[in-house]
Amino acid sequence: MTTTVTASSESGFSQRLNLVMRDRDSLLCVGLDPDPARMPQHLAGKSDAIFTFCRAIVDATADLVCAFKPQIAYFAAQRAEEQLEALIAHIHHAHPGVPVILDAKRGDIGPTAVQYAREAFDRYQADAVTLSPYMGRDSIAPWLEWPERGIFLLCRTSNPGGSDLQSLVAEGRPLFERVAQLASIPLDQGGWGAPGRIGLVVGATFPAEIERVRTIVGLDMPLLIPGIGAQGGDLEATIRAAGSKASIINSSRDILYASSGENFDVAARAAAIALRSSIRSAVGSARPPIDP
């Protein structure tokens, strides 16, 4: 199926994302993490199996989502970078307006960061990318040379080990709160931020921390939220904490591998419909109201 979202090419990434969310009435993002060991057997041995699998998932769910999030490692490990290029090109052509967030978690500086940005934005034509902010503003500034693209900084990740560093106190507050604070301050004022172009990754497994991040950055900054489903994040608690505006609820394995049969795309669509419905129910039942 072909789905179209009309968006101005002159608007920032956040504005385009919000337009898709509103037009689709959806906060759902489908993560594309193709593992050949879990893909349907009828695709085994095909030279373009990863592209074929992911394209079918995309076409089955595109009208239900606000974004797709391919994880670059799953493609690179299989020497399938060209299939990733083809997949993102297919999304842009068949489902224009639906953003692609490249999950790469890059985090270098200087000319190396520039090359990583060229890879993500010029080679793969991603609309946004995930970054590690550990090296500070020097690792972020090069990515802002692409004014129509977005970046998502790792802030409070969903894995248990994230607490090893992210919960350490820095300048009187947990480090993840400091990351959120810096992301909300523009570059020319000493922070890392770029309005309309920057978001944060916060895990659904820590709803209290999500709420703290929202308090710091406000309702408009996009939050990319993994951890629902396989990682045990609670959907209703996540929505109460994050709000229904600019919150991207990611699901990967529960949708990709809803079936291992030849009808895997049909099963993926059913799983996406069910999760989008659950998200809508959580938004509707959230108390107090999550949008002013």
Backbone hydrogen bonds in HBPLUS format (Angstrom, degrees):
<---DONOR---> <-ACCEPTOR-->    atom                        ^
c    i                          cat <-CA-CA->   ^        H-A-AA   ^      H-
h    n   atom  resd res      DA  || num        DHA   H-A  angle D-A-AA Bond
n    s   type  num  typ     dist DA aas  dist angle  dist       angle   num
A0005-VAL N   A0096-PRO O   2.99 MM  91  6.17 155.5  2.05 151.7 159.1     1
A0011-SER N   A0008-SER O   3.28 MM   3  5.51 167.5  2.29 107.7 111.5     2
A0016-ARG N   A0012-GLY O   3.06 MM   4  6.39 157.0  2.12 154.7 161.4     3
A0017-LEU N   A0013-PHE O   2.86 MM   4  6.11 159.0  1.91 156.3 162.7     4
A0014-SER N   A0196-GLY O   2.81 MM 182  4.72 174.2  1.81 143.5 142.4     5
A0018-ASN N   A0014-SER O   2.90 MM   4  6.10 162.4  1.93 148.9 153.4     6
A0019-LEU N   A0015-GLN O   3.05 MM   4  6.23 147.6  2.16 140.7 149.2     7
A0020-VAL N   A0016-ARG O   3.15 MM   4  6.46 157.6  2.20 148.3 152.8     8
A0021-MET N   A0017-LEU O   2.97 MM   4  6.28 164.9  1.99 155.4 159.8     9
A0022-ARG N   A0018-ASN O   2.94 MM   4  6.11 159.1  1.98 146.9 152.1    10
A0023-ASP N   A0019-LEU O   2.87 MM   4  6.03 169.7  1.88 153.3 156.7    11
A0024-ARG N   A0020-VAL O   2.87 MM   4  5.84 157.3  1.92 151.9 157.5    12
A0025-ASP N   A0021-MET O   2.80 MM   4  5.43 120.7  2.15 131.3 145.8    13
A0026-SER N   A0021-MET O   3.17 MM   5  5.15 146.4  2.29 131.9 141.3    14
A0249-ILE N   A0027-LEU O   2.77 MM 222  5.74 157.2  1.82 155.4 162.5    15
A0066-CYS N   A0028-LEU O   2.72 MM  38  5.71 162.6  1.75 159.9 162.2    16
A0029-CYS N   A0249-ILE O   2.86 MM 220  5.72 159.1  1.90 143.7 139.7    17
A0251-SER N   A0029-CYS O   2.94 MM 222  6.33 150.4  2.03 163.3 170.8    18
A0030-VAL N   A0067-ALA O   3.25 MM  37  6.75 149.3  2.35 151.4 149.3    19
A0069-LYS N   A0030-VAL O   2.97 MM  39  6.14 158.4  2.01 143.0 142.0    20
A0031-GLY N   A0251-SER O   2.85 MM 220  5.72 165.7  1.87 128.6 133.5    21
A0032-LEU N   A0069-LYS O   2.90 MM  37  5.74 158.5  1.95 115.1 121.2    22
A0071-GLN N   A0032-LEU O   3.11 MM  39  6.15 161.4  2.15 141.0 140.3    23
A0038-ARG N   A0035-ASP O   2.83 MM   3  5.52 158.9  1.87 126.0 132.7    24
A0039-MET N   A0036-PRO O   3.36 MM   3  5.05 150.5  2.45  93.7 102.0    25
A0043-LEU N   A0040-PRO O   3.07 MM   3  5.82 164.2  2.10 120.2 125.2    26
A0044-ALA N   A0041-GLN O   2.99 MM   3  5.20 154.6  2.06 109.3 117.2    27
A0046-LYS N   A0043-LEU O   3.20 MM   3  5.82 165.8  2.22 137.9 139.8    28
A0049-ALA N   A0046-LYS O   3.26 MM   3  4.98 153.5  2.33 113.2 108.5    29
A0052-THR N   A0048-ASP O   2.89 MM   4  6.08 169.1  1.91 161.3 165.0    30
A0053-PHE N   A0049-ALA O   2.87 MM   4  5.96 163.9  1.90 149.9 154.3    31
A0054-CYS N   A0050-ILE O   2.97 MM   4  6.10 174.7  1.97 153.3 155.1    32
A0055-ARG N   A0051-PHE O   2.78 MM   4  5.80 160.5  1.82 152.7 159.0    33
A0056-ALA N   A0052-THR O   3.12 MM   4  6.20 157.7  2.18 142.8 148.2    34
A0057-ILE N   A0053-PHE O   3.14 MM   4  6.48 156.3  2.20 147.9 154.4    35
A0058-VAL N   A0054-CYS O   2.85 MM   4  6.08 166.3  1.87 155.2 159.0    36
A0059-ASP N   A0055-ARG O   2.88 MM   4  6.06 171.3  1.88 156.0 157.8    37
A0060-ALA N   A0056-ALA O   3.03 MM   4  6.07 142.6  2.17 139.7 149.5    38
A0061-THR N   A0057-ILE O   3.12 MM   4  6.22 129.7  2.39 143.9 155.9    39
A0061-THR N   A0058-VAL O   3.15 MM   3  5.36 141.5  2.31 102.4 113.0    40
A0062-ALA N   A0058-VAL O   2.86 MM   4  5.45 130.8  2.11 159.3 165.8    41
A0064-LEU N   A0061-THR O   2.84 MM   3  5.38 162.3  1.87 125.2 130.7    42
A0068-PHE N   A0099-PRO O   3.04 MM  31  6.49 154.7  2.11 156.8 164.6    43
A0101-ILE N   A0068-PHE O   2.83 MM  33  6.19 168.9  1.84 165.7 167.5    44
A0103-ASP N   A0070-PRO O   2.89 MM  33  5.97 167.6  1.90 157.6 159.3    45
A0074-TYR N   A0071-GLN O   3.21 MM   3  5.99 138.9  2.39 119.9 127.8    46
A0072-ILE N   A0103-ASP O   3.20 MM  31  6.10 153.3  2.27 137.2 144.6    47
A0075-PHE N   A0072-ILE O   3.10 MM   3  5.40 136.5  2.29 105.2 116.8    48
A0076-ALA N   A0072-ILE O   2.92 MM   4  6.16 172.6  1.92 162.8 164.9    49
A0077-ALA N   A0073-ALA O   2.94 MM   4  5.80 162.7  1.97 146.1 150.4    50
A0078-GLN N   A0075-PHE O   3.12 MM   3  5.46 141.2  2.28 105.1 115.8    51
A0080-ALA N   A0075-PHE O   2.78 MM   5  4.74 163.2  1.81 147.5 144.8    52
A0079-ARG N   A0076-ALA O   3.01 MM   3  4.90 164.2  2.04 110.0 111.6    53
A0083-GLN N   A0080-ALA O   3.03 MM   3  5.12 123.3  2.36  97.3 112.2    54
A0084-LEU N   A0080-ALA O   3.05 MM   4  6.47 142.5  2.19 145.8 156.7    55
A0084-LEU N   A0081-GLU O   3.09 MM   3  4.97 121.3  2.45  90.6 105.6    56
A0085-GLU N   A0081-GLU O   2.96 MM   4  6.36 157.2  2.02 150.0 155.6    57
A0086-ALA N   A0082-GLU O   2.97 MM   4  6.20 161.0  2.00 143.9 149.0    58
A0087-LEU N   A0083-GLN O   2.85 MM   4  5.99 148.1  1.95 139.4 148.6    59
A0088-ILE N   A0084-LEU O   2.98 MM   4  6.23 168.5  1.99 158.8 159.7    60
A0089-ALA N   A0085-GLU O   2.99 MM   4  6.17 161.3  2.03 150.0 155.9    61
A0090-HIS N   A0086-ALA O   2.89 MM   4  6.06 149.5  1.98 141.3 149.9    62
A0091-ILE N   A0087-LEU O   2.94 MM   4  6.31 156.0  2.00 150.6 156.7    63
A0092-HIS N   A0088-ILE O   3.01 MM   4  6.28 168.1  2.02 154.9 157.1    64
A0093-HIS N   A0089-ALA O   2.95 MM   4  6.12 151.7  2.03 145.7 153.9    65
A0094-ALA N   A0090-HIS O   2.74 MM   4  5.72 172.7  1.74 159.4 161.9    66
A0095-HIS N   A0091-ILE O   2.84 MM   4  5.21 148.1  1.94 136.7 145.4    67
A0098-VAL N   A0095-HIS O   3.27 MM   3  6.13 163.4  2.30 144.6 147.2    68
A0127-ASP N   A0100-VAL O   2.88 MM  27  5.22 143.4  2.02 141.4 153.0    69
A0128-ALA N   A0100-VAL O   3.16 MM  28  6.47 139.8  2.33 154.2 151.0    70
A0102-LEU N   A0128-ALA O   2.81 MM  26  6.10 162.1  1.84 147.8 141.5    71
A0130-THR N   A0102-LEU O   3.09 MM  28  6.55 144.5  2.22 158.3 157.2    72
A0105-LYS N   A0130-THR O   2.92 MM  25  4.78 114.6  2.36 111.9 123.1    73
A0132-SER N   A0106-ARG O   2.62 MM  26  5.79 163.4  1.64 153.3 156.8    74
A0113-ALA N   A0109-ILE O   3.21 MM   4  4.79 154.1  2.28 105.0 108.8    75
A0113-ALA N   A0110-GLY O   3.00 MM   3  5.38 119.8  2.37 108.2 122.3    76
A0114-VAL N   A0110-GLY O   3.11 MM   4  6.50 152.7  2.19 149.6 158.1    77
A0115-GLN N   A0111-PRO O   3.02 MM   4  6.33 152.0  2.10 144.9 151.3    78
A0116-TYR N   A0112-THR O   3.01 MM   4  6.33 156.7  2.06 149.7 155.9    79
A0117-ALA N   A0113-ALA O   2.90 MM   4  6.14 154.3  1.96 148.1 155.4    80
A0118-ARG N   A0114-VAL O   2.90 MM   4  6.21 152.0  1.98 146.8 154.6    81
A0119-GLU N   A0115-GLN O   2.94 MM   4  6.20 153.7  2.01 146.0 153.3    82
A0120-ALA N   A0116-TYR O   3.00 MM   4  6.32 163.0  2.03 151.6 154.7    83
A0121-PHE N   A0117-ALA O   2.82 MM   4  5.85 172.4  1.82 157.1 159.8    84
A0122-ASP N   A0118-ARG O   2.81 MM   4  4.91 140.8  1.97 122.3 135.1    85
A0123-ARG N   A0118-ARG O   2.94 MM   5  6.42 157.3  1.99 157.0 163.7    86
A0124-TYR N   A0119-GLU O   2.99 MM   5  6.29 158.3  2.04 156.7 162.8    87
A0126-ALA N   A0120-ALA O   3.00 MM   6  5.79 170.6  2.01 157.6 155.0    88
A0150-GLY N   A0127-ASP O   2.87 MM  23  6.28 160.2  1.91 143.2 149.7    89
A0129-VAL N   A0150-GLY O   3.16 MM  21  6.55 135.1  2.37 127.7 137.5    90
A0152-PHE N   A0129-VAL O   2.82 MM  23  6.10 152.7  1.90 155.6 158.6    91
A0131-LEU N   A0152-PHE O   2.76 MM  21  5.97 157.4  1.81 155.1 156.8    92
A0154-LEU N   A0131-LEU O   2.90 MM  23  6.23 153.8  1.97 168.3 177.0    93
A0136-GLY N   A0133-PRO O   2.86 MM   3  5.30 161.7  1.89 123.4 125.7    94
A0139-SER N   A0136-GLY O   2.91 MM   3  5.73 154.0  1.98 124.2 131.3    95
A0140-ILE N   A0137-ARG O   3.02 MM   3  5.03 152.7  2.09 103.1 111.8    96
A0141-ALA N   A0137-ARG O   2.91 MM   4  5.94 172.2  1.92 169.0 167.5    97
A0143-TRP N   A0140-ILE O   3.03 MM   3  5.73 137.6  2.22 121.2 131.4    98
A0144-LEU N   A0141-ALA O   3.01 MM   3  5.39 147.5  2.12 112.4 122.0    99
A0145-GLU N   A0142-PRO O   3.32 MM   3  5.75 163.8  2.35 110.2 113.0   100
A0149-ARG N   A0146-TRP O   3.11 MM   3  5.70 168.1  2.13 125.6 128.1   101
A0151-ILE N   A0197-ARG O   2.85 MM  46  6.29 146.1  1.96 152.8 162.8   102
A0199-GLY N   A0151-ILE O   2.75 MM  48  6.10 142.7  1.89 154.7 163.8   103
A0153-LEU N   A0199-GLY O   2.92 MM  46  6.31 159.9  1.96 143.4 138.4   104
A0201-VAL N   A0153-LEU O   2.80 MM  48  5.84 154.7  1.86 148.1 144.6   105
A0155-CYS N   A0201-VAL O   3.06 MM  46  5.45 150.4  2.15 143.9 146.8   106
A0156-ARG N   A0201-VAL O   3.19 MM  45  6.56 149.1  2.29 146.4 154.8   107
A0203-GLY N   A0156-ARG O   2.64 MM  47  6.02 150.3  1.73 169.8 171.2   108
A0162-GLY N   A0159-ASN O   3.04 MM   3  5.51 158.3  2.09 113.9 120.9   109
A0163-SER N   A0160-PRO O   3.26 MM   3  6.25 167.4  2.28 125.7 127.2   110
A0164-ASP N   A0161-GLY O   2.96 MM   3  5.51 156.5  2.02 115.4 122.3   111
A0166-GLN N   A0162-GLY O   2.95 MM   4  5.81 149.1  2.05 166.4 164.6   112
A0168-LEU N   A0165-LEU O   3.08 MM   3  5.41 158.9  2.12 111.9 118.5   113
A0176-PHE N   A0166-GLN O   2.96 MM  10  5.03 152.1  2.04 151.8 142.8   114
A0175-LEU N   A0168-LEU O   2.70 MM   7  5.58 134.4  1.91 152.3 164.8   115
A0170-ALA N   A0173-ARG O   2.67 MM   3  5.39 172.9  1.68 152.9 150.7   116
A0173-ARG N   A0170-ALA O   3.23 MM   3  5.39 159.5  2.27 106.5 112.5   117
A0177-GLU N   A0174-PRO O   2.95 MM   3  5.41 128.5  2.22 110.0 123.2   118
A0178-ARG N   A0174-PRO O   3.18 MM   4  6.61 148.1  2.28 147.2 156.8   119
A0178-ARG N   A0175-LEU O   3.00 MM   3  4.96 118.0  2.40  94.7 110.6   120
A0179-VAL N   A0175-LEU O   2.95 MM   4  6.33 151.6  2.03 152.7 160.5   121
A0180-ALA N   A0176-PHE O   3.07 MM   4  6.34 159.0  2.11 143.0 148.0   122
A0181-GLN N   A0177-GLU O   2.86 MM   4  6.11 155.5  1.92 145.9 153.1   123
A0182-LEU N   A0178-ARG O   2.92 MM   4  6.13 167.9  1.94 153.6 155.9   124
A0183-ALA N   A0179-VAL O   2.94 MM   4  6.11 154.8  2.00 149.3 156.6   125
A0184-SER N   A0180-ALA O   3.18 MM   4  6.36 131.6  2.43 138.8 150.1   126
A0184-SER N   A0181-GLN O   3.09 MM   3  5.26 137.1  2.28 100.1 112.0   127
A0185-ILE N   A0182-LEU O   3.21 MM   3  5.28 158.3  2.26 103.5 110.0   128
A0192-TRP N   A0182-LEU O   2.85 MM  10  5.42 177.2  1.85 136.3 135.5   129
A0193-GLY N   A0185-ILE O   2.71 MM   8  5.16 152.0  1.79 152.5 145.3   130
A0189-GLN N   A0186-PRO O   2.96 MM   3  5.32 157.5  2.01 111.7 118.7   131
A0191-GLY N   A0186-PRO O   3.02 MM   5  5.13 155.4  2.08 142.8 135.1   132
A0187-LEU N   A0193-GLY O   3.07 MM   6  5.44 136.9  2.26 152.4 140.4   133
A0190-GLY N   A0187-LEU O   3.12 MM   3  5.31 159.6  2.16 115.9 114.7   134
A0197-ARG N   A0194-ALA O   2.94 MM   3  5.53 153.3  2.01 149.8 150.6   135
A0200-LEU N   A0222-PRO O   3.02 MM  22  6.56 152.4  2.10 153.8 160.1   136
A0224-LEU N   A0200-LEU O   2.80 MM  24  6.12 162.9  1.82 157.8 163.5   137
A0202-VAL N   A0224-LEU O   3.06 MM  22  6.27 150.1  2.15 143.7 152.8   138
A0206-PHE N   A0203-GLY O   3.21 MM   3  5.94 166.8  2.23 120.6 122.4   139
A0204-ALA N   A0226-PRO O   2.78 MM  22  5.97 170.5  1.79 167.2 170.5   140
A0209-GLU N   A0206-PHE O   3.06 MM   3  5.45 123.2  2.40 108.1 121.6   141
A0210-ILE N   A0206-PHE O   3.04 MM   4  6.40 149.2  2.14 149.1 158.8   142
A0211-GLU N   A0207-PRO O   2.99 MM   4  6.27 158.9  2.03 151.1 155.2   143
A0212-ARG N   A0208-ALA O   3.15 MM   4  6.47 149.1  2.25 138.7 146.8   144
A0213-VAL N   A0209-GLU O   2.93 MM   4  6.23 158.6  1.98 149.9 155.3   145
A0214-ARG N   A0210-ILE O   2.89 MM   4  6.23 162.3  1.92 156.2 160.8   146
A0215-THR N   A0211-GLU O   3.01 MM   4  6.21 152.7  2.08 144.7 151.9   147
A0216-ILE N   A0212-ARG O   3.11 MM   4  6.41 146.1  2.23 144.3 152.9   148
A0216-ILE N   A0213-VAL O   3.04 MM   3  5.13 121.7  2.40  96.9 111.6   149
A0217-VAL N   A0213-VAL O   2.92 MM   4  6.18 166.4  1.94 163.1 165.6   150
A0218-GLY N   A0214-ARG O   2.82 MM   4  5.22 145.1  1.94 141.7 147.3   151
A0223-LEU N   A0246-ALA O   2.85 MM  23  6.31 150.9  1.93 156.9 166.2   152
A0248-ILE N   A0223-LEU O   2.80 MM  25  5.99 173.4  1.80 174.8 173.0   153
A0225-ILE N   A0248-ILE O   2.75 MM  23  5.73 170.5  1.76 167.6 168.7   154
A0250-ASN N   A0225-ILE O   2.94 MM  25  5.82 166.8  1.96 137.2 141.4   155
A0233-GLY N   A0227-GLY O   2.75 MM   6  5.16 147.8  1.85 161.2 152.5   156
A0232-GLY N   A0229-GLY O   2.91 MM   3  5.25 154.7  1.97 113.2 121.7   157
A0238-THR N   A0234-ASP O   2.98 MM   4  6.08 149.8  2.07 145.7 154.8   158
A0239-ILE N   A0235-LEU O   2.95 MM   4  6.24 162.4  1.98 157.7 161.1   159
A0240-ARG N   A0236-GLU O   3.00 MM   4  6.19 162.4  2.04 150.0 154.9   160
A0241-ALA N   A0237-ALA O   3.07 MM   4  6.19 150.1  2.17 140.2 147.9   161
A0242-ALA N   A0238-THR O   2.79 MM   4  5.91 161.1  1.83 156.7 162.3   162
A0243-GLY N   A0239-ILE O   2.83 MM   4  5.25 157.4  1.88 140.2 145.9   163
A0255-ILE N   A0252-SER O   3.15 MM   3  5.71 141.2  2.30 113.8 123.7   164
A0256-LEU N   A0252-SER O   2.88 MM   4  5.96 176.4  1.88 167.3 166.1   165
A0257-TYR N   A0253-ARG O   3.02 MM   4  5.59 164.9  2.04 141.5 146.2   166
A0258-ALA N   A0255-ILE O   3.42 MM   3  5.28 156.6  2.48 112.9 107.9   167
A0264-PHE N   A0261-GLY O   3.13 MM   3  5.44 131.2  2.38 123.4 121.1   168
A0266-VAL N   A0263-ASN O   3.00 MM   3  5.34 122.7  2.34 107.2 121.4   169
A0267-ALA N   A0263-ASN O   3.08 MM   4  6.44 161.2  2.12 157.7 163.3   170
A0268-ALA N   A0264-PHE O   2.85 MM   4  6.03 149.6  1.94 141.7 150.7   171
A0269-ARG N   A0265-ASP O   2.96 MM   4  6.17 154.4  2.03 142.8 148.9   172
A0270-ALA N   A0266-VAL O   3.05 MM   4  6.34 159.0  2.09 147.3 152.8   173
A0271-ALA N   A0267-ALA O   2.94 MM   4  6.21 156.6  2.00 148.9 155.1   174
A0272-ALA N   A0268-ALA O   2.89 MM   4  6.12 153.9  1.95 148.1 155.6   175
A0273-ILE N   A0269-ARG O   2.86 MM   4  6.10 159.5  1.90 153.7 159.1   176
A0274-ALA N   A0270-ALA O   3.00 MM   4  6.19 159.7  2.04 145.8 151.3   177
A0275-LEU N   A0271-ALA O   2.99 MM   4  6.21 159.3  2.03 146.7 152.0   178
A0276-ARG N   A0272-ALA O   2.86 MM   4  6.01 165.7  1.88 151.9 156.5   179
A0277-SER N   A0273-ILE O   2.93 MM   4  6.08 155.7  1.99 146.3 153.2   180
A0278-SER N   A0274-ALA O   2.97 MM   4  6.23 151.6  2.06 142.4 150.4   181
A0279-ILE N   A0275-LEU O   2.85 MM   4  6.13 154.2  1.91 152.8 159.9   182
A0280-ARG N   A0276-ARG O   2.94 MM   4  6.20 160.8  1.97 149.1 154.0   183
A0281-SER N   A0277-SER O   2.93 MM   4  6.19 156.1  1.99 147.4 154.0   184
A0282-ALA N   A0278-SER O   2.90 MM   4  6.13 155.2  1.96 145.7 152.5   185
A0283-VAL N   A0279-ILE O   2.88 MM   4  6.18 154.6  1.94 151.6 158.6   186
A0284-GLY N   A0280-ARG O   2.90 MM   4  6.13 159.7  1.94 148.8 154.4   187
A0285-SER N   A0281-SER O   2.96 MM   4  6.14 141.5  2.11 145.6 155.2   188
